[in-house]
Amino acid sequence: MSESYYATYAVEALGPMKARFADIDKRDGFEISLGMYKANLGPVTRDVFLQYAQRFEGEVLELAESEGEKTK
């Protein structure tokens, strides 16, 4: 049985979004990268969240309620 690691991040104008990762290092890289993005480039948007989740092989579990869909 494999473990899963989760990250929840407040996305600009949407609220919290959540992603699941199979590897803790990928989850940590995802969180660090979003933090660096926010500090250097501005607010994290839905598209940025999805792009970074894909880059770090994460599965998006929940989109903000206004989206009402699941994305991998």
N, C-alpha and C positions, 0 to 999 in steps of 0.2 A: 504494500500500500504506500503510495507516494504522498508526500506532504505538499500542501499548497501554501503560498504566501500571498498576502493581500495588501494592497495599497489603496487608500482612499484619498482623494485630492479635491480641494475646492476649486472648481472651474469657474472662470469669469462669466458672469451673467447667467449661469445655469445652476450652480450649487455643486454638491459632492458627486463625484464619479468614482467607481471602484473597478479595480482590475486584479486578476489572479495570475500568479506566476508559479511555475513549477520549480524555480530555482531562487533561493534567497538572494544570491548575488545579482541576479537580473532585476529582482524587485528593488533592491537597494540602489542599483544603477539607475533605474527608472525614477525613483524618488529624488535622488541626488540631481539627476539631469533636469527634472522639472523645477527643482529649487534654483538651480543655476540659470535656467531659462528665465524664470520669473525675476531674478535679481538683475539679470543683464539685458533682457530683451522686452520685458513687460509681462502683462497678465497672461496666464495660461488659459487658452481657449479650448473649446471642445476638439477642434481639429488638431491642436498641438498635443492634447492628451491622447487622442487616438493614434497619432503618428508615433509618439514615444512608446505607447503600449505595444504597438506593432514592432518597433525597433528592438524592444527588450523581450519580445516573444511572450507578451502578456495577453490575457483574454479579458476584454471589457465585460464586466458582469452587469453593471447597472449604469444607465445613462440618467441624467436628470429627468425628473418626472415629465417635463415638457417634451422630451424626446420619445418616450414610450416604446423603445425598441432595444433589442440586444445586438451587439456587434462583436465580432471576433477580431 
